[in-house]
Amino acid sequence: MKTKFSGFLTLLLALAVQLTFAQQKTISGTVTDETGPLPGVTILIKGTAIGTETDFDGNYSISANTGDVLVFSFVGMKTVEKKVGNATTINLIMESDNLLEEVVVVGYGAGKKLGSIVGSVVQVSSESIKEKPSANVLDALQGKVPGLQIFSSSGEPSATQSIRLHGVGSLGSSSTPLFVIDGIPVSDGSLVSLNSNDFESVTVLKDASATSIYGSRAANGVVYITTKKGKRNQEATITISSQYGVSNMANTDFFESVMNRDEFLDFMEGAGYYDAGTIDYINTTFPDTDTKWWETYYKKNQPTLQMDVSVNGGGEKTSYYVSGGFYDQQGLAYQSDFKRYTLRSNIDTKVSDWFQMGLNVGLGYDDRQSNPSGSNSTNRGLALLAQPFYSPVDEDGNPYMDGTIPGWGRYHPAYREKVYPANYSRLNITPSGYIQINPIKNVTFKSQMGIEFYDVRESSQRLPSFVGSLGNGSAYEDFERNITQTITNTLEYSFNINDIHDFTVLAGQEYVKNEYENFSASSNGHNDDRLLLLSAGPDNRDVSQYKSEYVFNSYFGRFDYSFDNKYFLDVTVRRDGSSRFGENNKYANFWSAGLMWRLKSENFLKDVSWLDNLNLKVSTGTSGNAAIGNYNSLATVGTNQYNTSTGWNISAPGNTDLSWENQRKTTFAVNTSFFDRVRLDVEYYIRTTEDMLVSVPYPYTSGFANITSNVGSLENKGIDVALDFDIVKGSDYYVTPYVSLNYNENKVTELFQGRDYWIIPNTGVAWAVGKPVSLFYPVFSHIDSQTGVPYWYVPNADPDKVVEPNFDPNNVTSDFNTAALQQSTGKDRYPPLNGGFGLSAGYKGFFLTADFAFSQGKYLINNDRYFFENPTVFTGFNTSKRSADYWQNPGDETLFPSLDYQFTQFDSRLIEDASFVRLKTLQFGYNVPEKFLKNQSFLKSLRLYVIGRNLLTWTEYLGPDPEVDSNLALGTNPNTKQVSFGVEIKL
C-alpha cells in the first residue's frame, strides 16, 4: 500500500512539473511609439527581477508563465502592464507621459524627452507655427518664448524680423542667435526662403547647458528647427491646404495726424505764411481737393495667397515626407511684393539592423521687391509733407503718368514703379544627408553633411523713357553666391547599470567652411526701353567684384548622467578654431555643467496628489562669439585706379591679437505643474560678456578711424516666466490662457581706452560704464510762457557726473548746440520687459486662439517728427496737427515755441515711449468631427478657419509703427494687418 501511494505521488509530481513547463513560454513582440520602434524599453515580470530590454528595432523576447504580468516602462512614457495569456506575441504602442511627451534636440546625438533635459529649452510645436499669414516663421514665435525678443521692423512681405535672446549680448558684434535646421547651421536670411508649414517644431535653447556644445556661435542662444518627417508602417497621408487673405495698414493714426486742407490753410494764414490772396488762389484753383496722400503712396486690400501640398507616410523600412508650397504676398507700398516657391523631400530608411541613412532637401526660389523710398525720401517715407490741396490724379481720376504731379512736383508712385523696374531673386537650397551605424548595442556613430547654398540676383533699371531723364537710361546687375558646408561626425554610447544609473557619452567633430563671392556691374546712357542690357549703355560703365571665405574646425564632447530618474547631470566641452582670429588666438575652449533635481520623484513628494511635477535646475558655462568680418585680424591691402593703371593701397590695419568674444551664463530654474491644470516655469539668469569684439575709435592721424579689438564687458541679468493653465477642460472642450514674459537689465561694466562713456556719432546711443545702453540727446527743458523762447538743460560739467542726467531748472540755455548739449536722457535703448499672452479654447470641433505680443519700456527716436513738426524750417509743406499748438501771446502754455524759433530740434522731445501691445494673431476655426466623415473613405480630416494678424495695436507712439527695432525711425514702411481664410484637408 505504501509502495502504491509512493508511485502515485511520483506520478502526480511529474504531472505537476510537466504542467508547469507547459505553462512557461516565450513571449515576444515589438514596442513602438507614435514615431516608430522604441529601443531601450524595460520589460519586467511584475514582482520579480526578471526582465529584458527592447533592441534598436523595438523588438524583445522574454520567458514568462501564463498569468504573469509584464511591466513595460520607459522614460517619458506611460508605464503599461500586460497580463500573459494564451498568446505568445504582445505588441505595444506606448503613449507619452503628458509631462514628458516632447522629444527635443538639444545639440548633437539622439533627442531627449523634455522632462529629462537639464538645460533650459522651449519647444514651439507645428500647431503654433502653421497657418500664420507671414512668410517668416519668426513672426509666429513673437511673444511665445520667454526671453526671446522678436520685432517686425517693416511691413515688407520679405522682411526678416530682428531677434535677440536675453538682451543684447555684445556692443560690437552680432546678437542674433544661431539657427540650425535638422542639425545644419543656416543664416537667418534663409528663413524667409523656407516654408514654415514644413516645420515640425522650433526649439529655443536658452541656457549654457543647452547651448555650450555649439561653442563659438551659441553666445546668443540657438534656434533649432526640425522639419517634418514621415513615419514607418503608416499609410500615405496627403495634406492640402490653402489660404487667401488681404492686407491693410496695421495702424493709421500717424497718417491721419497731418493737417487736412482746411486745417493747413488756417495754419498757414494764421502763421503769416499765406496771405489772403494766396488763400483765394488756392480755393479757386483747387476748390474741392483734400488729398490723403498716404492713400496714394500705400495701396489697400492687397492679396496674400498660400498653397501647400504634402505627402507623408512610410513602409517597413523607409519613411518619407514630400511637400510643395507657393506663397504670394503683395505689399502695400509700390514696388513691394514677395513670391516664393518651395519644395522639400525628407527620406529616412533603415538599410539593415545596424545601418540607417537619410536625406533632407529643401529648395526655395523667390522673387521679391522692397520699396526703396524710405528715410528722407518724399517719394514715400516723407510723402505726407505734400500739401493736401494738390491732387495725384487728373480730372478723369487717372494717376498722372506723363510727368510730375502738378504742384507737388513728384512722380506718382505707380509711374515710378513703371520707369524704375527692379527685381531681387533668390535661389536657396539646403540639402543634408546622414548615415547612422550601430556597430554594437547602445553605440551609435553618425556622420552628417549639409550645405546652405544661395544665389542672389538683383537687377534694377531706369527706363530711357523716364520723363525726368529722357534718353538716358541706366542698368545695374548684382550677383552673389554663398555656400556654407558643414560636416559633423559623432559617436554616442548609452548604457544603464541596475536600472538606476543611466549614462550617455558623446564625442564629435565638426567642420564648417563658407565661401562667398559677389560681382556687380552698371552702365548708363541707354536710349531705348527695349535695350536695357548692360552692354547697351555706353556711359559710366563700372564693374566690381568681391570674394571671401572662413573656416571653423571644432571638437566637442558631452556627458549625461541620471540617478534613479531623480538626479540629472550634464557636462559639455568644446574646442573651436576659427580662421577669423589672430595666429596665436585661433582656438578657444568652451564648457558647461548643469544639474537637475526631480523633486516629485522623492518619497516625501511622491504621494502629494495636487503636485504633478517639480524640477529644480542650475547650469553655468561659457560660449563665444565670432560674428565679425572674415579678415579683421589681418593687415590687408586693396587696389585703386590711377592714371589708367592699377595701384595698391592699405585697406585695414589688422589686429594680430584679435581673439574670441567670451560669454558666461548662469541660470537657476524651477519647473512645476499642479492640480493637473497649472504649468509654471521660472528662470533667473546672469549673462556676462567679456573681451567684446568692438570697432574701437582711433585718431584719424593713425591713418584709420577704427580698429576691431577685444575690449570692455557687458552684463545682462533677468527673469523668464512662462505660465499656462486650464480654466476648464474636458473630453471635448477646453479654455487655456497663457502668459510669457521676460524682464532683462543690461549694464556696461567696462569700456575701452579707460573711457567712462562713448557716444556713438550720429546715433543718439551711448555706452556708459555702470549704465544700460542709453539714449544720449540734448534734453529739452521748457518754453518760456512769457516770451515763447525754448530752453534746454545744460549737461553736468563735473567729469565724474557726466553720465548722470542733469535736470536742474536753474541750469538751462536757449542756445541750442547738439554736440555741447547731448547728455544722458535716462532712457534705455533696449526695452526691459517683453513677452506675450493669450489663450486657446475649443468646443466640439470649434477652436479659438488669440496671441498678443507686447513690449514695455521701449524708446525710439521719432525722426519723422523733425520733418512733420517743423513748419518754420519746412515752410510751405504740410505739417502735423500738433504744430498748431505754438506760442503766440504771453502766458501761452504750448507744445512749440514762437514762430521766431525752430519748432523741433534733435532733442529729447523726439525720444518717444514706443511701448506697445499688439494682437498678433486671432484665429477661429472648425475641425469637422470624424463621425461626419466616417461614411466615406476619401477624406480623413477637414479643417476650416479664419485668421487675423496684427488686427489691433495699442501704443502712445506718434510715428508710423512702434515695433521698429532701432534707435531711430524715419520713413518706416509700417507693419500690416491681414485677414485670411483657409482650409486644410487630409486624404
Secondary structure, DSSP 4 states (H G I P E B T S, - for coil): -HHHHHHHHHHHHHHHHHHHHHHEEEEEEEEEETTEE-TT-EEEETTSS-EEE--TTSEEEEEEETT-EEEEE-TTB--EEEE--S-SB--EEPPBPTTS--EE--SSSS-EEGGG--S-EEEEEHHHHTT-SSSSTHHHHTTTSTTEEEE-----TTPPPEEEESS---SSS--PPEEEETTEEE-GGGGGGS-GGGEEEEEEE-SHHHHGGGGGG-TT-EEEEEE----TTEEEEEEEEEEEEEEEES--TTTTSB--HHHHHHHHHHTTSS-HHHHHHHHHHSSS----THHHHB-SSEEEEEEEEEEEEE-SSEEEEEEEEEEEEE-SBTT-EEEEEEEEEEEEEEEETTEEEEEEEEEEEEEEE-----TT-TTTTTGGGS-TTS-SB-TTSPBP-SSPPTTT-S--HHHHHHHS-EEEEEEEEEEEEEEEE--STTEEEEEEEEEEEEEEEEEEEE-TT-GGGTT-EEEEEEEEEEEEEEEEEEEEEEEEETTTEEEEEEEEEEEEEEEEEEEEEEEEEE--TT--SGGG--EEEEEEEEEEEEEEEEEEEEEEEEETTTEEEEEEEEEEEETTS-TT-SEEEEEEEEEEEEGGGSHHHHT-TTEEEEEEEEEEEEEEE--S-TTTTS-EEEEEEETTEEEEEEEE---TT---EEEEEEEEEEEEEETTTEEEEEEEEEEEEEEEEEEEE--GGGT-SEEEEEEEEEEEEEEEEEEEE-SEE-SSEEEEEEEEEEEEEEEEEE-STT-SEEEPTTTSEEEEBTS-SEEEEEPEEEE-TTT--EEEEPPP-SGGGTTS----TTSEESS--HHHHEEEEEEESS-SEEEEEEEEEEETTEEEEEEEEEEES-EEEETHHHHHT-TTTSTTS--BGGGG-B--STT---SB--TTS-S--SSGGGEEE--EEEEEEEEEEEE--GGGTTT-SS-SEEEEEEEEES--EEE---SS-TT--SSEESS----EEEEEEEEEEE-
